[in-house]
Amino acid sequence: FGVETLGPLFDLRANAYFPVSETRKELSLSDPFNIRYLGNNILYDQIRTFAVHLKGLDNEISIPLPGRLLERHDVRATAGWYHFQQELVDSTWGWKGRLEGDLTANVHLGMQVSNDNTFDTNVNFFVAFSYGGYRQPDDQPRSQYDRMTTPVIREYNVIVQPDPELEPDIIALRPDGTPYFVEHVASNDPYDRSNLAFMQRIAPQYDPTAPLGTFENPFLTVAEAQDPSTTVSDIVFVWTNSVYENTQLTTEHGVRLLGEADDAPHEFVINGGLFLLPRAIDNPDPTVPDLKPLYQNTDGNGVMLTSGIGLPDGSIQVTEFSGFRLGDEFTPGSGPTGNGIVAAGDDLGPSVTNVVVNFVEVNYAQQDGILLQDAGTISFNGTRVFNAFQDGIEVSGGVPNIEFLSSPDAFDPFRFELQTDGTIPLAPDATAVRLVNLGPGSQVDMFGFIPSRISYVNARAVDIQQVAGSAQFGVINNFTSPDDAIFISDNTGSFTFRGDIFIQTPNTATAADPDAAAINIELQTAGTVGFIEAVTVQQRQAGGIRMDSNDGNIFFNNSVLVNQLQVG
């Protein structure tokens, strides 16, 4: 409500404002921050901001400006002050000034400047339209009777003030509303529990009296975290730089088995958004990297994958294995004596499916780097296979849906890569990627946002046989391989090579096998074989590109260079 007096020399106005409904309303909620571990939980803070409806008053004096033109348009200057307050928020004191006038009989223009301790300086321009009511003609002197049509002037907008409130120590919840349960694991090397001072220096939260498996007192091994007598976890989190000897891993259905490292960012869901999992150990010195947990000299396979599980709401809770080193890149012979990563059936059935593998290094596996038999849906991202003795990847049997993806990072791409460097002997038929006996509808995709890369020495790049599904590949660099660096035989599927291909493979044979070639495509009875980017074949003592007995479509969509051959 308000009071006012309008006179020929000045106007005075005073208004009071009182909220008649709710005085607080939520404006916004910040993203979670200060995400951290406590016990087996994940905690975070957030800021919830409310708009608080203020009560208060204002007062102003207005005078008409002299001059015939200004008087004709009723131009006035106004000055005043205001004060607003509410419980639990700071009071607002300020001043305001306004210049306003009538452009026409029905159009009112104005500008207002205000300044206060809450909103600082604001400049507002306004336009008002009116219709009806008596108005004295412009050629007659203005009278107080004419002023009776002047509208009441007050703040018609609700005056509010933002009130941010910190909400600390919130327990992160899964999408189903239950808390995340994280079990922590750290090896004795380098986390020596017998030296309390050292342990608390590198892990200040360490408390040997805390329950085992917590952030404050981690288990020694993954097997302890997977003990059926313990609580089933959502995440088993192995601390960075942990080292294990001769320890085979097996994932749990629907559980994320994660290794901590600088180059292994793991995400999780809070309030419908994706955020990075916090670090348990984070050395701020960039010259001392935090490495992925290392499992070396394992007798048998490095890790056995198990399927994800279905939830009551019909969704799938995937199994994840991410952020580990199986074998040390700088130590030949340190890899598993069997295969590196294996999916070959589990207790739920013959086909392992709904699995994610991210940021894993498989080094010096003495059989295949990755072996997938009768697999279902499995996704690999930013994974590297280095110097596998047999095949880098073998996918055989069934109708799999396999993705080998690479994703961009702010500094360095996480590229899916298969590599040998020629420093160790490989099996005579070693191949980077072997696809065999895959049914209709099967898919093997090695071309993501960043194409995967095959860099192989002394072994073949691709071997595809008896495949009725589809596959696509990224960049291929193949050096000093045996014949048939890319061998595609007896298939009805479709295969697309989307990256550049460079094959430089001098064959030591003095006489060429008439069926040998760098790229050999035969018995393709249906489907398509396509090469999208440039193909280069150099320094062969045998054929360059051979195509024989094919009824399907074969095309080269870019330049093809075959030179320096010793035979035609």
N, C-alpha and C positions, 0 to 999 in steps of 0.2 A: 504494500500500500504506500501512498505518498501524499504529499501536500505541495501546492505550488501557488505562486502569485505572479500574475502577468501584468506588467505595467508599461507605460510608454517609454520609460527610461531604462528599465532593467526587468529581468525575470528571475525569480528564485524558485528552486525546486529542491525537494528532499524526498528520498524514497527509502523504504526499508524492505528487506527481502528475507522471507522465512520459508524453508522447504516444507511442503505439506505431504510429501511421500517419502520413500526410502532415500536416505542421504548418501548411500554408498552403492556403487555399481562397478563390477569388474570390467576393466578396460583391456588388459592383456596379460599374458603369461609368458615369461621368458623361456628360452631354451634351457635345458638342464646345464649346469656348470659345476665345476669342482667335483667331478665324478671320481669316486674313489672306492676302495674296498674297505670293509670292516667285517671281521669274522668271515662268514660264508656269504655275506650279502654285498650288494653294490649300493652305495649311497650317492646322493647328489643333492645339490641345492638349486633352488629356483626363486625367481622374484615374481610375485603376483601384484599387479598394479591396479588400484581402484581409483575411480573418479568419486571425489567427495563433494557433495552439494553443499555450498557454503551459505551461511546466513550473514547478513550485513546491511550496510546503508551507504548511500552516496548523497552528495550535496553539490549543487552547482549554481553559478550566477551567469546570466546571459544578457548581453547588451546589443542593441542594434547598431550597425556601423553607419556612420553618416555618409551623405552623398545621395544625389537624386537617383542614380542608377541602383546603388546598393539598397536604398530604401524601397525602391520599386520592387526589387526581388526579395525583400525582407531578409537580407544577409545579416547574420548575427555571429558574434564571437562568444564562446562559452568557456568557462574555466571552473574546475571543481576538484573534489577529492572523493575517495571511497575507501571503505574498510570492509573486509569479509573475513569470517572466521568459522571454525568448526572444531569440535573436540578431536584431539589426537593429530591435528595437522597445524602447521604454522599459520599464524594470522597474516593477512594480506593488507598492506597499506599502500595507497598510491594516489597519483594525481592524473587529471585528464584535461585536455583542451579540445575544443571542437569549433569548426567553421562550417556554416551551413546556410543554405538559401533556397529560394524557389526558382527553378529554371522556367517553369510555366505554372499555370494555375493548379495543375494536377501532379507536377513532378518536383520532388524535393531532393536536393543533392547535398552531400556533406562529407567531411573528412574529420576523423578523430584520432588524436595521438594520446596514448596513455603510457604510464610507467609505474611499476610497482616492484616490490621485493620478491614476488613469486614469478611473474610472467615477464619481467623486464619491460622493454619498450615494444609497443605494438602500434601500428598505423592501420587504420581501417577506413575504407571508403564505402559510402552507402548511398543507395537510391531508394526513394519511397514514392509510391504512386497512390493518389487519393482520388475519390470520385464522389460527387454530390456535396451538399451543404452550401451555405451562403458564402460568397466571397465578394468583398467590396471591389468595384471596378478599379483598374490600375490607374485611371486618370484622377481619382479622388484621393484625398489624404487618408492614411490608414487610421482606423479608429479601434478603440478597445472592443467595440462590438464585433468587429471583424476578427479580433484575436480569439473570440470564443470558439472559433472552429479549429484552433490550433490543437493538434493531438497531444495527448499526454506523453511526455518523454520519460522513459525509464529503460533499464536493461531488460529486454525481453528474452534474451538468452540466459539459460541457467549458468550461473557462475560455479565452476567446479575446479578442483585442484587435484592433480595426480598424487596418489599416496602409495608408493612402492613398499611392499612388505616382503622381507626375506623369509623364505620357508626352508629351513636347513634340515639336513639329515633325513631326507626322504629315501625310503627303501625303493629301489628300482623294481618294477613289476613286469612280469612277462605279459604278452598280449592277453592271456587268459586271466590276468588279475592276481596271480600268485607270485611271490618274490622269486627273483633269480637266485639259484643256489650254486655257488662257485666253490670248487675244491681246488686248493693250491698244492702244487708239487714243486720241489726243488731238490736237486741232487746234492750229495755231500761235497761234490766238486763243482763249483767253488764255495758252496754254502756249508762251511764246516761248523756244525752245531757244537762241537767240543770247545770251540773258542768263542765264548759269548761276546767278548769285546769286539772281535773281528766281525762276527755275525751282525751285531747291532750297528757296526759302522757301515756295512754295505746294505743292510736291511734294518733301518732304525726301528721298524715296528715289531721286530722279532721278540717273541715272548715264549720261552720254553714251557711255561705253565699254561698257555692257552690251549684249547682243544686242537687236536691234530687235524690237519687239512684246512685250517683257517689261514687267512692272510697273515696272521701273527705267528703261526706255527705250521708251516706246510708239511705235507707228507713227503717221504723220501722218494717214492716211486708212484708211477701211474697205477700200477697194480693195487696199491693200497687204496687209492681213490676209487677204483672200480670194484673193490671188495663188496660182494652182495649184502654183507651185514651193515654197510654204511648207507647213509641217505643217498638216493639216486640224484645225481647232480645234473644241472643243465650244462655246465661248463667245467671241464677239467683244465686248469690253467698251469702250464709248466713254465717256470720262471726262466728268464733269459740266461744264457751261458751255462745252463745245466749240461752235464756230460754223463752218458750212460754207456757201459760196456756190455756187449752181448745180451741185449735186452730187446725181445720182440714185442711189438705193440699190436693190440687189437682194439678197434673202436667199439664203443657201446651203441646200441640202437638209439638213435635220436639224441645223442649227446655230442656236444662240441668238444673235441680234444684239441686244444690250442697251445701253441708254443709262442712265447713272448720274444719279441725282437724289434729292433729299429725298423727293419724292412718287412714286418709282418703286421700290418694294421688290421685289427679285428673290429668289426662293427656289431652293434646289438641295438635292439629297439627299446626306446623309452617314449611313452605317450604317442606312439604312432610314428615317431621319427627315428632316423638312424644316427647313432653316435658311436665314437670310438670307445672301445673298452679301455679302462684305465690301465696304467702300467703298475706292476708290482714293484719292479726295480727299474729305475730310469736314470742312467748315468748322464748328467748334463754335458759331460766333456765329449765333443764330437770326435776327438782323436781316439777315444776308447769306445769302439762300437759295442752295442749290446747285441749279441749273436743269437741266432735260433738255437734252441736245445739240440744237442748232438747225440745221436744214437749210432754207435760205431762198433765194428767187428761183431755184428750180430750173426749168430749161427742159424741160418734159415731165412725166411722172408722178413723184410723190414717191418711192414705193417699189413695186417689183414683188415680190410674194410668190411663193415656190416651195414645193412640197410637202415634207412630211416623208418619211422613208424607213423601210422595213421592215428589221428586224434579223434575224440568223440564228435567234434564239430565237422569232421570230414576233411580237415586240413592235414598237411603232412609236416611232421617234425623231422627235418633232415638230420643225417649224421654228418659230422664235419671233422676233417683231419687237416689242420692248417698250421704252418709256421714251424716246420721241423727240418733238420738235416739228417738224412739217413746216409751215413758215411761222410768223411771229411774230404772236401774238394782238394786239399793239398796233401793228402796222405793216400797214395795208391794202396789198394787192398783193404781199405777201412770200411768198405761197404758191406752189405749183407751177403752171405754166401749163397742165398737164394735170390728171389726177386725183390725189388724194392717195395713197390706198392701193389697189392694183390686184391682183386675182387673176383672171387670164384665160388660164390655160394656161401650161405651161412645157415644158422639154425632156423631162420624163417623161410628158407627155400633155396632153390638152385641159382636164383638171380639176385645179385646185390644191386639195389636201386635206391634212388633218392639220397645221394651222397655228394658232398662238396669237398674238394681238396684245393686249398689255396696256399701259395707261398711255400712250397715244399721243394727241397733239393734232394735228389737221389744221386749219390756219387758212388761210382765203382761197384755197382751191383754185379755180382758174378753170374747172374742169369739176366732176365729182363729187368729194365728199369721200372716199367709199369706193365702189369699183366691183367687184362680184363677178359674173363671167360663167361659167356652167357650173361653179360651184365645188362642192367636196365638203364636208368637215367643217372649219369654221373657227370659232374662238372669240375674241371680243373682250371685254375686261374693262377697265372704267374708262377707256374711250376717248372722246374729245370731238371733234366736228366743228363748226367755227365758220365761219359766213359762206361756205359753199361756193356758187359762182355757179350751178351747175346743181342736182343732187340731193345731199342729205346722204349718202344711201345708195341705191345701185341694186343689186338682186339680180335677175339675169335668167338664164333658161335652166337646164336640167338639173334635178337633184334634190339641191339643197344641204341641208346641215344646219348652220345658222348660229346661233350664240349671241351675243347682245349682252348681256353681264352687267354687273352692278354688285356690288361687294363691300364689306363694312363695314371701316372702319379705326378705330383707337382714337380718333382725333380728328376725322376728316372722311371722309365716304363717297367712294369712288372710283366715281362714277356714270357710266354710259354716257349721253352727252348729245349731242343734235343741237340746234344753236342758230344763229339769225340775230338780229341786233339792229336791223335796219332802217337801218343807216348806209350801206350800199352797194347799188347796183342789182343785182337778180338776174335770171336768165333768166325769160322770161314764164311758162314751165311748170315753174319750179323747185319741187321737192317735197322734204320732209324724208326720207321713205322711199318708194321706188318698188319694188314687186315685180311682175314681169311674166314670164309664160310659164314657170311652174315646174311640174314634173311631180308626179304622185301620190307621196306619201311625203316630199316636201320639207318642211323645217321652218325657220322663221325665228322665233327666240325673243328678244324684247326685254323680258322680264320676269324678272329674277333676284331675289336676296334683297332688293336695293333696286331698285325698278322703274326702268327707263330713263326718260329724260325728253326730250320733244320740246318745245322752246320756239322757235317759228318766227314771224317777222314778214314780211309781204309775200310769202308763198309758201304753198303747200299743205302739209298735214301728212302725209297718207298717200294713196298711189295704188296700188291692187291690181287687176291685170287679168290674166285668163287664168291663174289659179293653181289647181292641183288639190291642193295640199298644205295645210299649216297655218301659221298665224302668230299670235303674240300680242304685245301692246304694253303699255307702261307708261303713264306720265303724259303727257298731251298738252295743251299750251297754245298756241293758234294765234290770232294777232292780225293784223287787216287783210289777210287772205289773199284771193286771188281766189275765185270760186265753187268749190264742191266741195273744201272743206278736207279732208274724208275722202271719197275716191271709191273705191267698190268695185264693179267691173263685170265681168260675163261670167266668173264663177268657179264652180268646183264644190268648192272647199276650205272649210276652217273657220278663222274668224278671231275672236280674242277680244281685246277691249280691257279690260284688267284694272285700269287706273289711271283716275283722274279725267280727264275731258275738258272743257276750257273753250275755246270758240270765240267770239271777239269780232271779227267781221269785217265792218265796214261796207263794202258794195260801192258804188262810185261811180256805177254805172249808174242811170239814172232809171227805166228800165223793166226789169222782171225777166224773165230768161229762164225760160220755164215749166219747163224741166228743170234749173234751177240750184238748188242748196241748199248749206247748210253741210255736211251729211252726206248723201251721195247713194249709195244702194244699189240696183243694178239688175242684172237678168239673172243673179241668183244662182240657178242652176238646181239646185243641190244644196248639201250642207254646211250650215254654221251661221255666222251673224254674231252675236256676243254682246257686250253692253256690261255689265260687272260693276259698275262704280262710277258715280258721278253724272255726268250729261251736261248741260252748260249751253251754250246757244247764245244770243248776245245781239247786238243792234244790226246786224241784217241788213237790207239793202234787197232781199233775195231770200228764197227759201224757207229754212226751218230744217232739217227732216229730210224727205228724199224717199225712198220705197221703191217701186220700180216693176218689174213683170214678174219677180217672184222666186218660185221654187218651193222654195227652201231655207228653213231656220228662221232667224228674226231675233228676238232678244229683248233687252229692256232690264231689267236686274235691280235697278236702283236708281232714284233720282229723275231725272226728265228735265225740264229747264226750258228753254223756248224763248220768248223775249220780245223786245219792242222791234222787232218786224218791221215793215218798211214795206209789205210785201205779205203776203198770206195764205200 
